[in-house]
Amino acid sequence: MEVSGKKLRKYCKPCEQRKASTYSDGFCSQCEEEMCQRCFDTHKQWKLNRGHRLDPTVGAISNKGETPTFDNCSKHLNEPIKFFCPEHGQVGCGDCMVISHKSCKVEYILEHIDGYKDGKQFKMLKKDIETYDNEAKSLLGSIRRNKNHVKDVNNKFALDVKLFRDKIISHITKLADAMLKYGDDIMEAGMKKIENLEKENKSLVDETNGMRDTLQSEVDQPYKLFISSLSYKQNLHLVRDQLERIKANNKIETYDFMPDCNLEQLMKTCKQLGVLHKSTGSGAALREESVKANEAAPVTKTLCSPKDQPLLNRQLVCTNVIIDGDLISYDEKAKGDRGLFIDKKKLKHLDCFEIEVMSIGRDGGIAIGVVPDDYPNNLLPGLGNDSYGYHSDG
């Protein structure tokens, strides 16, 4: 460990001769005497002294105030914090430097505090604090707009559900209420997430405001200003990471109600009111453009004609699934954990069929393929002899 052995500034010799105590601003090598700037300026007025130069005193402290009182080290009691390690950006007492920074070039704090508040490092620190403070405040506004948007999404969803529910007979009301409850649960989860982000972001705003206020209050206390600056410089890395994490999580799950156009025709066999379609937007800004605060989303009425039911007409086996036109979906209320549909249409040479997978659900999977007539119903296509299948698990 290297510790600077430079001494504090000496007193001006000409001032001492006048019985005054003034810190020296430099050393006149020609006269070999410590001088303050005032005495040196007077000194240079003489013709013989005009070529003299005042070299700054190394290790000087500001003569604008007294030597600051050192804080005691929290790790080594009664040991003053006098040193800092530029390599690690840490301050400490002599014991700290010997133990943790013995291979570093340690410097004396008092050698750096004079003029620190007007230096580049302090200006950059204040600029970074201001930047992160503005970013946090801007992000807080986005979070609050998303908080309103969560309600707007649910309001539109609830309105769509109610409009469709009014078209069908009274015994469907129970299914509609269940669907509304599903939407409310999603809204509650979304609101909780956004409120947590809002609270977390508000704490960042308070933290950056606290940094700024503390630095402002310590502007005339160079020692404390330097200590606080080093501490805040490290804290800003955490603030930056936390801001990035909040921005990444500042997304909400949007969903729309998709009514079943054949519900009235299939009232006796239908087991669900519709489909709750979820979608996650790419960012808060895009959603905020399409949904304005305190403005209900427009309701679009769709006139649906009865669908053809080719799958129902051709079904050979249909277990635990719901058929709607050419759409097959698993029945969430089914007793079994597997849905099965077998088309009785036989494929001939060069025949083909096309299927679009809309969703594999949260925990489930899909298997599609062709099988022989005697293929077991409890075996996925592609796993048995003479069968070919595609599985969504890869």
Secondary structure, 3 states (H helix, E strand, C coil): CEECCCCCCCECHHHHHCCCCCECCEEECCCCEEECHHHHHHHCCCHHHCCCCEEECCCCCCCCCCCCCCCECCCCCCCECCEEECCCCEEECHHHHHHHCCCCEEEEHHHCCCCHHHCHHHHHHHHHHHHHHHHHHHHHHHHHHHHHHHHHHHHHHHHHHHHHHCCCCHHHHHHHHHHHHHHHHHHHHHHHHHHHHHHHHHHHHHHHHHHHHHHHHCCCCHHHHHHHHHHHHHHHHHHHHHHHHHHHHCCCEEEEEEECCCCCCCCCCCCCCEEEEEEECCCHHHHHHHCCCCCCCCCCCCCCCCCCCHHHHHEEEEECEEEECCEEEECCCCCCCCCEEEECCCCCCCCCCCCCCCCCCCCCCCEEEECCCCCCCCCCCCCCCCCEEEECCC
